[in-house]
Amino acid sequence: MPINYNAKPVDINQRKVINGVDADTMQLYPMKHTFAWETYLVGNANHWLPTEISMQKDIEQWKSSSVLSDDERRAFETILGFFTTADSIAANNLVLAVYKHITSPECRMYLLRQAYEEAIHTHAYQYIVESLGMDQSKIFNMYREVKAIYDKDELVLSLNEGIFDPNFKTGTFENDQKFLENICVFSLVMEGIFFYSSFAVMFSFQRMNKMPGSAEQIQYIMRDESQHLNFGVNMINAIKEEQPELWTKEFQDRIVALVKKGVELEYTYATTVFPKGIFGINAQGFRQYVEHIADRRLESVGLPKQYNKDNPFPWMSEAIDLSKEKNFFETRVTEYKVGGQLDW
């Protein structure tokens, strides 16, 4: 398409997350979706690389026959097995499906940053597996061999098939709802429940002074994913505001049902990770925790709570839901600032 050199700047009121105007150029100003730009800046300030983190103590502990129990080793491997596949699914969804339908330049800017962070996360898992001398084929193929992991991945993959169709386009009521459903599933279920519960288990290792290098990397990943979750929630709420006709009662009920399905799959996954319980966590207590965070995800997009459960593990909340004032990464982050102040 030839460039129209006489084109006028886009009116901010015509900007939308999807179905907006002038999606072929990255004209940031005038800026409408400032939440995306702010998240992009935070992501740049929070840049990190896994190879900067020492794995020496982890290697010593992994080789020792007395530091980790068999159940702890099994939990550690299972969580890595889930993470390795989940981040690649998230990256594919962003790069191959979501990005091309987004018409907000500032949202596109952050999506590019987010896709890069997903690559860093996959790099981190490879770095952990390789450093510890683990069976790489076992870890990276676990989603095919552990049903609880496969079922979680399958839920997400089965729901994004439509927007991966090369002929899929937004602009109709049906397709716009399908696209919004994809954002809801990835933000609320995948990143908001599936990721967070595994973060909590990995943080348990760190609380017990076990696998500290791996735990530190997972904490950096957790910080990134918290930004991904918040960005996804903001996009959902922006689309609701710009196209309120999509947010029907039937659609809301479907999203609630999908979140509840995610909770059930996560409970099954928990029994696989720690069938006997580790670090004072058992599957039943974990279920309550997952239900608690599921309610928070629903509330973030204006949907009703379903469980009304208190957080059974307040130390998890302290670890995962950090305030901006608290410097959680007391050793590394203060030394690693790029372009601005680190922030959650």
Number of C-alpha atoms within 10 A of each C-alpha: 4 4 6 7 6 6 7 7 10 15 12 13 11 12 21 22 22 22 21 17 17 15 18 10 10 13 14 17 12 12 17 20 20 12 16 24 19 13 24 23 18 21 23 18 17 21 17 21 13 23 12 9 16 15 20 14 15 19 17 13 16 18 13 10 10 9 14 17 11 11 15 18 13 15 22 20 19 23 23 21 23 25 24 21 20 22 22 16 17 20 20 14 22 19 15 13 21 19 17 14 20 19 21 26 26 24 24 23 18 23 23 14 15 24 20 13 23 23 14 18 25 19 16 22 22 19 18 21 18 12 15 18 12 14 11 13 8 14 22 18 14 22 23 15 12 15 15 23 25 16 18 24 19 13 17 21 17 9 16 20 13 17 21 15 11 9 7 14 16 16 13 10 12 10 15 20 19 21 22 18 20 22 21 24 21 24 25 28 28 24 24 27 26 24 21 20 24 24 21 21 22 23 25 21 19 16 14 10 11 20 25 22 19 28 22 20 24 22 21 20 22 23 18 21 21 20 20 23 20 20 22 21 21 18 23 20 16 17 20 15 13 17 17 11 11 19 15 11 8 10 15 18 14 13 18 20 13 20 25 18 15 25 24 16 17 27 23 19 26 26 17 19 25 20 14 11 18 17 12 8 16 16 21 13 16 22 20 20 24 27 26 21 23 26 20 20 24 22 13 16 17 11 15 16 17 17 14 13 16 12 17 16 15 11 14 19 14 12 17 19 13 15 12 10 8 11 14 17 12 9 9 13 16 12 9 14 15 14 12 11 15 19 18 19
